[in-house]
Amino acid sequence: MTAATSPTKLNDKLHELESHLRQRIRGQDHVLPRVVSLLHRGELGLTKPGRPRGSFLFLGPTGVGKTELTLTFTSFLMSKDHAFRFDMSEYQTQESLGLLLGGKLGERGTLGMVYDKSRVGTLLFDEIEKAHARVLDVFLQILDAARVTLATGETLELSGFYVVFTSNIGSADLMNLQYSTPATMERHVLTRAQQSMRPELYARITEKLVFGRLTYDHQLEIAQLLLNQELSFLKAKGHELRPDGSVLPFLVRRGFHPKLGARPMRDAVEKLIGDAVALDLLTGGTGRGQLVVADDGAGLLIDTTNPERP
């Protein structure tokens, strides 16, 4: 809890947290109560002194909401500017330790730059399995004592941060286990993660959660959310669009991918609607009107023959 947040306002926000997450994260209802439980403790100051506010390991296939959940709870509890993301594919060599902490005296590294921006927030380390062993040593320090020393000699106090690790460990096996119970799939992935990760690191993470693959129905719900978001974004720019009934099924057909989750859906929604607006503007239109599927089925168009067109 920040000094500027009153206990009453904080309690109200925490009561709304799970509902807020459920509205934005689809297909992962089984993980949300455990995430919310840890966030409640972190926000209420119930974390042990000298530890991060909370730590998570989010396991599962790509595009199922691991990163999205992290960004969503951080934005709701603080602001989107308090989520700091590190792609571990950039930290695969011993030299990358210098990128994180500063390579020589006088350099502050990426963690130092984060600390300069804020003393509270979420540190998101994507695809932790790709990080070099020396980088993993830094994570042990953060989880153990919420402290880390930069190349400058300065020690950062990180107890105001949540720490989230994501990983695809074991996710490829989920296709073979798709007819198993959720408990069996979770047990299998957690076993694989425990075998693959350093035991001392795995043991220090408070919550280990397995995200499931998104079904077609879940992706349909996600497509509706993404469509609403894109329409709101364009409306704020003066482009008010009214999609007809064919638009959502078309977006789902173009964006659905059983293995890559929601990422292709987001790309399809943004590209197809953006292309329709751009084409309309380039041909003398206003970028406003009814959004329809083109006759050839290749994309979306703004219907210029509709009498209701502004």
NORDA-V823160 format. One line per field, one symbol per residue. ss: DSSP state (H for helix, E for strand, L for the rest). A space follows every 50 residues. Layout:
ss->???
//
This chain:
ss->LLLLLLHHHHHHHHHHHHHHHHHHLLLLHHHHHHHHHHHHHHHLLLLLLL LLLEEEEEELLLLLLHHHHHHHHHHHHLLHHHEEEEEHHHLLLLLHHHHH HLLLLLLLHHHHHHHHHLLLEEEEEELHHHLLHHHHHHHHHHHHHLEEEL LLLLEEELLLEEEEEEELLLHHHHHLLLLLLHHHHHHHHHHHHHHHLLHH HHHHLLEEEELLLLLHHHHHHHHHHHHHHHHHHHHHLLLLEEELLHHHHH HHHHHLLLLLLLHHHHHHHHHHHHHHHHHHHHLLLLLLEEEEELLLLLLE EEELLLLLLL
//
